[in-house]
């Protein structure tokens, strides 16, 4: 298990290290390889050139690059790493949500809050962390297993997430594009954009027609003309993989 901490305040960095030492004592069966950075630029270089860590604990307010920049780069290079933010300000909470950070902890970081965040992170690593899609709704943050998503529709700058059990979860208003909000699903595989407003789970496709897809629920999803070749190719490749 590899864990990376980045904070340019040496006192805060030392405090996080001490808390991790206590967490190790609490969980002797878990082996951590920990690496600490006080320079965000050095961590950025490592993210871009080396294998990703399992968990990143990042300060948001850093010299030069900020923690949100680092989070975006982590997402571009890994679909499985977990990000926990620590910060002295609550001004970046929505930005942290956009990065799909699992926790947003205010300084000074309480032991109980960090331990809970690590427990949560480890539970998702054990179950294949990126099999869960986090979406912010009016009722709070929802965690949705990828396998339960049939398709997602971009509707008036909100995500309408249609589940295989016929239920629907609607997000709050999106600040970013549809592609930005759903890119982790593309990284994870099995999902493809078939239209500017639709992302579908290939495992839920029953039939491919000339310009539409029929899903297991019986719903017909349009395929835009320019995407038809790519969608057909992706679907045929997906089906062939199932019979190997």
RAMO-V796992 format. One record per residue. N is the residue number from 1. SS is DSSP state (H for helix, E for strand, L for the rest). PHI is phi in whole degrees, -180 to 180 (none if undefined). NEAR is the number of other C-alpha atoms within 12 Angstrom. Layout:
# RAMO-V796992
n = {N;N}
ss = {SS;SS}
phi = {PHI;PHI}
near = {NEAR;NEAR}
This chain:
# RAMO-V796992
n = {1;2;3;4;5;6;7;8;9;10;11;12;13;14;15;16;17;18;19;20;21;22;23;24;25;26;27;28;29;30;31;32;33;34;35;36;37;38;39;40;41;42;43;44;45;46;47;48;49;50;51;52;53;54;55;56;57;58;59;60;61;62;63;64;65;66;67;68;69;70;71;72;73;74;75;76;77;78;79;80;81;82;83;84;85;86;87;88;89;90;91;92;93;94;95;96;97;98;99;100;101;102;103;104;105;106;107;108;109;110;111;112;113;114;115;116;117;118;119;120;121;122;123;124;125;126;127;128;129;130;131;132;133;134;135;136;137;138;139;140;141;142;143;144;145;146;147;148;149;150;151;152;153;154;155;156;157;158;159;160;161;162;163;164;165;166;167;168;169;170;171;172;173;174;175;176;177;178;179;180;181;182;183;184;185;186;187;188;189;190;191;192;193;194;195;196;197;198;199;200;201;202;203;204;205;206;207;208;209;210;211;212;213;214;215;216;217;218;219;220;221;222;223;224;225;226;227;228;229;230;231;232;233;234;235;236;237;238;239;240;241;242;243;244}
ss = {L;E;E;E;E;E;L;L;L;H;H;H;H;H;H;H;H;H;H;H;H;H;H;H;H;H;L;L;L;L;L;L;E;E;E;E;E;L;L;H;H;H;H;H;H;H;H;H;H;L;L;L;L;L;E;E;E;E;E;L;L;L;L;L;L;L;H;H;H;H;H;H;H;H;H;H;H;L;L;L;L;E;E;E;E;E;E;L;L;L;L;L;H;H;H;H;H;H;L;L;L;L;E;E;E;E;L;L;L;L;H;H;H;H;H;H;H;H;H;H;H;H;H;H;H;H;L;L;H;H;H;E;E;E;E;E;E;L;L;E;E;E;E;E;E;H;H;H;E;E;E;E;E;E;E;L;L;E;E;E;E;E;E;L;L;L;L;E;E;E;L;L;L;L;L;L;L;H;H;H;H;H;H;H;H;H;H;H;L;L;E;E;E;E;E;L;L;E;E;E;E;H;H;H;E;E;E;E;L;L;L;E;E;E;E;L;L;L;L;E;E;E;L;L;H;H;H;H;H;H;H;H;H;H;H;H;H;H;H;H;H;H;L;L}
phi = {none;-107;-128;-118;-116;-134;-156;-87;-96;-63;-67;-67;-64;-64;-64;-65;-61;-64;-64;-66;-61;-66;-65;-61;-65;-72;-126;-64;-80;-106;-101;-106;-105;-108;-130;-115;-131;-107;-116;-63;-65;-66;-65;-57;-61;-68;-60;-78;-121;-127;-62;-70;-79;-77;-133;-118;-110;-122;-72;-91;-89;-125;-73;76;-67;-108;-65;-68;-59;-63;-62;-62;-68;-62;-62;-68;-105;-153;-97;-123;-68;-104;-117;-118;-100;-125;-162;-92;-132;-95;-73;-108;-60;-67;-63;-64;-62;-63;-81;68;-64;-81;-147;-132;-108;-86;-79;-69;-73;-78;-55;-63;-70;-67;-62;-63;-63;-68;-58;-63;-61;-66;-64;-78;-65;-64;-99;84;-49;-79;-82;-115;-106;-96;-137;-90;-118;-65;-98;120;-85;-108;-109;-120;-59;-54;-64;-92;-89;-87;-160;-126;-114;-87;-125;53;65;-127;-88;-106;-98;-94;-98;-67;-88;77;-79;-133;-117;-112;-80;-76;-59;-84;-85;-114;-71;-58;-62;-65;-72;-119;-64;-65;-70;-66;-61;-72;96;75;-113;-149;-79;-108;-164;-60;-115;-136;-120;-122;-91;-60;-71;-104;-85;-92;-154;-107;-99;-61;-137;-159;-121;-103;-89;-60;-76;95;-69;-101;-112;-69;-113;-67;-57;-71;-96;-53;-59;-67;-67;-61;-63;-64;-67;-65;-65;-63;-63;-63;-64;-69;-108;-78}
near = {23;22;30;37;41;42;39;30;27;18;15;28;29;20;23;38;29;20;25;35;22;17;25;21;15;17;16;12;10;20;17;23;19;23;27;31;31;30;27;32;23;22;34;30;19;22;28;21;15;14;16;30;32;33;39;43;46;49;46;40;29;27;18;17;26;30;40;36;28;42;40;29;28;37;34;23;24;31;34;33;39;41;48;43;46;43;32;22;17;19;17;25;26;23;25;33;33;36;40;39;42;42;35;36;34;25;26;21;31;19;23;17;23;32;26;21;30;36;25;22;31;30;20;26;25;17;14;21;31;35;28;29;37;34;35;32;22;13;11;14;23;22;24;27;23;35;27;26;38;41;45;40;33;31;20;16;20;27;33;33;39;31;27;27;16;18;17;21;32;29;32;27;22;26;19;20;19;30;28;22;34;41;28;35;37;29;21;26;25;31;31;38;36;38;27;22;27;32;41;47;40;39;31;34;35;22;23;27;18;18;21;26;36;25;27;25;22;16;21;24;34;28;28;22;16;15;22;23;17;18;33;28;17;27;31;20;18;22;20;11;13;12;8;7}
